[in-house]
Amino acid sequence: MKWLDLSFPTPAENLACDEALLESCEAGIISDTLRFWESPNYFVVVGYGNSVATEVRIETCAAKQIPILRRCSGGGTVVQGPGCLNYSLVLNYSDHSPLRNITSANQFIMERNRAALERLTGKPVAIRGHTDLAIEGVKFSGNAQRRKRRTLLFHGALLLNFDLALIGELLPMPSQEPDYRLHRAHQDFLRNLELPAATVKAALRAAWHAADALTEIPTPAMASLVRDKYASADWNFKF
């Protein structure tokens, strides 16, 4: 497993990098990789199938000059920015791998992350909903995946020191919610881990045995994805 600690200045570049890494792994150019990134600016990102009009307060985002983008994976809508650490796993799988389907991949990856973060925090960490991590029923991480023929992208956000009040300003209550949410408002449903990013990165690198740095950055593919997809209103507002 390789690791890559690489953040870009724009939301489009950061989302494009994840997808470019997935495509490069699918093509056999790179091997399994764990990436970390954190956006220097706030933005909203909807899951692939989300309706922007339903899941986002569009006028508030416009007034605050906060862009809205769409990612290539499923899952719900989140707010990104300083204090929110993202990790991205790009993994090969086979028919006999625990990653062979969506459900087993969720279980395998989430359990490894759960155990690592429980050791780090010293508090019981639970997998809730499909791919949430929570402490005492309060969520601090949401995750999603996208699958190709031989590889998958599994990525998630970890709230470390994020402006939780901003989430309620930019997002209404979601159209779908896990049972354990119990209709709680964003600020009551979410929490920060209050941990340094470096500490969390080290824990996840150890959990995934990510020892060597990735040097083959798929820059041309990333630039193409930014231009043709993530900077395009046709993509970001397709639903």
Backbone torsions as a table, in degrees:
resi	resn	phi	psi	omega
1	MET	NA	127.1	174.6
2	LYS	-94.2	164.8	175.7
3	TRP	-133.0	153.1	-177.7
4	LEU	-143.6	118.4	176.2
5	ASP	-107.6	94.5	-169.7
6	LEU	-147.2	113.3	176.2
7	SER	-113.7	141.7	178.6
8	PHE	-108.5	161.4	-175.5
9	PRO	-73.3	-20.6	-176.4
10	THR	-116.9	150.7	176.4
11	PRO	-57.6	-42.0	-177.7
12	ALA	-60.8	-41.4	179.6
13	GLU	-65.3	-40.6	-178.6
14	ASN	-66.7	-42.1	177.7
15	LEU	-68.5	-39.7	179.5
16	ALA	-64.0	-35.7	-179.5
17	CYS	-61.6	-43.1	178.0
18	ASP	-58.6	-47.6	-177.8
19	GLU	-68.9	-36.6	177.9
20	ALA	-64.7	-38.0	176.0
21	LEU	-63.8	-41.8	177.0
22	LEU	-60.2	-47.0	-179.6
23	GLU	-64.3	-37.5	179.6
24	SER	-67.8	-38.0	177.6
25	CYS	-68.6	-41.0	178.0
26	GLU	-60.8	-36.0	-179.9
27	ALA	-81.9	-3.5	179.7
28	GLY	80.9	14.0	-178.0
29	ILE	-80.3	-38.6	177.4
30	ILE	-124.3	163.8	177.5
31	SER	-100.2	-173.2	179.7
32	ASP	-51.3	136.3	-173.4
33	THR	-141.0	142.1	171.6
34	LEU	-114.6	117.2	179.8
35	ARG	-109.7	146.9	171.1
36	PHE	-120.9	142.0	173.8
37	TRP	-156.4	157.1	177.7
38	GLU	-144.5	127.7	-177.8
39	SER	-75.7	132.9	176.3
40	PRO	-75.4	-13.1	-177.8
41	ASN	-127.3	152.4	177.9
42	TYR	-75.1	141.8	169.9
43	PHE	-157.3	161.4	176.7
44	VAL	-104.2	136.9	176.1
45	VAL	-129.0	123.5	178.9
46	VAL	-93.6	152.0	173.6
47	GLY	-68.0	163.4	-172.8
48	TYR	-51.1	-43.7	-174.3
49	GLY	-96.0	6.5	-177.0
50	ASN	-74.7	147.7	170.5
51	SER	-90.0	121.2	-179.5
52	VAL	-60.3	-43.6	-177.2
53	ALA	-63.0	-29.7	-178.4
54	THR	-84.7	-38.7	-168.9
55	GLU	-99.5	-7.2	-173.3
56	VAL	-132.7	141.8	170.5
57	ARG	-82.8	89.1	-171.2
58	ILE	-62.1	-43.8	-177.0
59	GLU	-66.1	-37.1	178.3
60	THR	-66.1	-42.2	177.2
61	CYS	-60.4	-42.6	-179.9
62	ALA	-63.9	-42.9	-179.0
63	ALA	-64.6	-33.5	-179.8
64	LYS	-92.1	0.7	-179.2
65	GLN	57.2	44.6	178.2
66	ILE	-106.5	116.8	-176.5
67	PRO	-70.8	156.5	177.6
68	ILE	-119.1	125.5	179.9
69	LEU	-128.5	166.7	177.9
70	ARG	-120.1	134.5	177.9
71	ARG	-95.5	172.3	-175.9
72	CYS	-87.2	-8.5	-178.2
73	SER	-103.7	172.3	-179.9
74	GLY	-80.7	-151.0	179.1
75	GLY	86.5	-176.6	-174.8
76	GLY	-93.4	-173.8	-177.2
77	THR	-90.1	137.5	-179.3
78	VAL	-135.8	161.6	172.5
79	VAL	-105.0	132.6	-180.0
80	GLN	-111.0	159.2	176.5
81	GLY	155.9	-170.2	-179.2
82	PRO	-56.8	135.1	-178.9
83	GLY	92.4	-1.5	176.4
84	CYS	-115.5	109.5	-179.5
85	LEU	-90.6	128.7	177.2
86	ASN	-106.5	141.7	171.1
87	TYR	-123.5	151.3	179.3
88	SER	-138.3	123.5	175.9
89	LEU	-106.2	124.8	173.3
90	VAL	-112.4	116.8	-168.8
91	LEU	-132.9	139.8	168.9
92	ASN	-80.2	150.9	175.0
93	TYR	-142.8	162.2	177.1
94	SER	-129.8	176.0	-178.8
95	ASP	-61.1	-26.3	-177.2
96	HIS	-102.4	10.4	-178.0
97	SER	-86.5	151.6	172.5
98	PRO	-65.5	-7.5	178.2
99	LEU	-94.4	8.1	-167.2
100	ARG	-66.2	-23.1	175.7
101	ASN	-142.3	172.2	-173.1
102	ILE	-59.7	-46.8	-174.9
103	THR	-65.6	-47.6	-177.8
104	SER	-69.5	-33.3	176.4
105	ALA	-65.4	-44.1	175.8
106	ASN	-54.6	-48.7	-176.7
107	GLN	-63.4	-45.8	-175.9
108	PHE	-65.7	-49.9	-175.8
109	ILE	-71.4	-44.3	-178.3
110	MET	-64.0	-37.4	179.3
111	GLU	-66.2	-39.1	178.6
112	ARG	-66.2	-42.6	177.8
113	ASN	-66.5	-41.5	179.8
114	ARG	-58.1	-48.6	-177.9
115	ALA	-63.1	-40.8	-179.7
116	ALA	-63.5	-42.7	-177.6
117	LEU	-76.3	-28.6	174.5
118	GLU	-66.4	-42.4	176.6
119	ARG	-62.1	-38.0	-176.2
120	LEU	-71.1	-44.7	-175.2
121	THR	-83.3	-24.9	-174.7
122	GLY	73.3	14.5	179.2
123	LYS	-122.3	150.4	176.9
124	PRO	-62.5	121.8	177.3
125	VAL	-108.9	130.7	-176.9
126	ALA	-118.7	147.8	169.9
127	ILE	-86.5	120.3	-178.4
128	ARG	-124.0	157.7	-174.4
129	GLY	59.8	-141.3	176.6
130	HIS	-89.8	-47.3	-174.4
131	THR	-144.6	41.1	174.0
132	ASP	-101.9	152.4	168.2
133	LEU	-115.7	135.2	-175.1
134	ALA	-142.9	154.2	172.1
135	ILE	-119.7	121.6	-178.1
136	GLU	52.8	41.3	176.0
137	GLY	77.1	6.9	179.6
138	VAL	-112.1	124.1	-171.6
139	LYS	-76.3	139.3	172.2
140	PHE	-128.0	-4.5	-178.7
141	SER	-151.4	134.0	171.1
142	GLY	-120.6	150.2	-171.8
143	ASN	-142.1	159.4	-179.4
144	ALA	-154.8	166.4	177.9
145	GLN	-140.9	158.3	170.1
146	ARG	-133.4	137.3	-174.2
147	ARG	-116.2	139.7	169.6
148	LYS	-110.8	-170.7	-176.7
149	ARG	-66.1	-37.6	-175.7
150	ARG	-123.4	-11.1	-174.2
151	THR	-136.6	163.3	175.8
152	LEU	-138.8	155.1	171.4
153	LEU	-110.6	121.5	175.3
154	PHE	-122.6	115.8	-176.5
155	HIS	-137.1	158.6	-177.6
156	GLY	-157.5	167.2	179.3
157	ALA	-113.1	139.3	178.3
158	LEU	-119.6	117.3	179.3
159	LEU	-78.0	114.0	-178.7
160	LEU	-106.9	-56.6	179.3
161	ASN	-144.9	57.2	-170.8
162	PHE	-95.9	155.0	175.5
163	ASP	-77.7	89.9	-175.3
164	LEU	-66.1	-31.4	-180.0
165	ALA	-62.2	-32.1	-179.4
166	LEU	-63.0	-32.7	-178.5
167	ILE	-60.9	-45.2	178.6
168	GLY	-65.8	-27.6	177.6
169	GLU	-71.8	-36.5	-172.1
170	LEU	-95.0	-24.5	-175.5
171	LEU	-122.2	131.8	169.8
172	PRO	-74.1	-179.5	171.7
173	MET	-59.9	138.5	-177.1
174	PRO	-66.7	151.9	179.9
175	SER	-67.9	-26.9	175.4
176	GLN	-130.3	139.1	-180.0
177	GLU	-142.1	149.9	177.4
178	PRO	-69.1	154.3	-176.8
179	ASP	-56.2	-37.0	-174.0
180	TYR	-72.2	-10.6	177.9
181	ARG	-66.5	-37.0	177.2
182	LEU	58.5	36.1	176.2
183	HIS	61.8	23.8	178.6
184	ARG	-71.7	145.1	174.8
185	ALA	-65.8	161.4	-175.8
186	HIS	-53.4	-45.8	-175.7
187	GLN	-68.0	-23.7	178.2
188	ASP	-89.0	-22.5	-175.9
189	PHE	-91.4	-21.0	-173.1
190	LEU	-115.3	154.8	177.8
191	ARG	-147.4	158.7	172.0
192	ASN	-95.8	149.4	175.1
193	LEU	-79.5	-20.6	-179.0
194	GLU	56.3	47.5	178.4
195	LEU	-125.1	150.4	174.7
196	PRO	-66.8	142.1	179.7
197	ALA	-58.2	-38.9	-177.9
198	ALA	-60.6	-37.0	-179.8
199	THR	-67.4	-42.2	-180.0
200	VAL	-68.2	-41.9	177.6
201	LYS	-58.9	-44.8	-179.2
202	ALA	-62.0	-40.3	179.7
203	ALA	-65.0	-41.8	-179.8
204	LEU	-73.7	-36.8	175.1
205	ARG	-60.2	-41.9	178.8
206	ALA	-66.0	-41.0	-178.4
207	ALA	-64.1	-33.3	-177.8
208	TRP	-101.8	6.7	177.7
209	HIS	53.9	43.6	179.2
210	ALA	-89.1	97.7	-170.6
211	ALA	-100.8	-34.9	-172.9
212	ASP	-109.4	144.6	179.6
213	ALA	-77.0	139.6	174.7
214	LEU	-78.3	130.9	179.7
215	THR	-112.9	-14.7	-177.5
216	GLU	-90.7	81.2	-179.1
217	ILE	-81.2	125.5	-176.9
218	PRO	-79.7	64.9	-173.0
219	THR	-62.5	-45.8	179.8
220	PRO	-61.4	-43.2	178.9
221	ALA	-63.5	-37.6	179.1
222	MET	-65.1	-44.9	-180.0
223	ALA	-61.2	-38.7	178.4
224	SER	-65.4	-41.7	179.3
225	LEU	-66.6	-37.8	176.5
226	VAL	-61.7	-48.9	-175.3
227	ARG	-65.9	-46.6	-169.7
228	ASP	-94.0	-12.3	-172.8
229	LYS	-130.8	-70.6	-167.3
230	TYR	-74.5	-16.0	173.5
231	ALA	-98.1	9.1	-174.4
232	SER	-104.2	128.2	175.6
233	ALA	-64.9	-30.6	177.9
234	ASP	-59.5	-36.5	177.4
235	TRP	-80.2	-51.1	-172.4
236	ASN	-66.2	-30.0	-178.7
237	PHE	-116.0	31.3	-176.8
238	LYS	-67.9	-25.3	176.5
239	PHE	-124.8	NA	NA
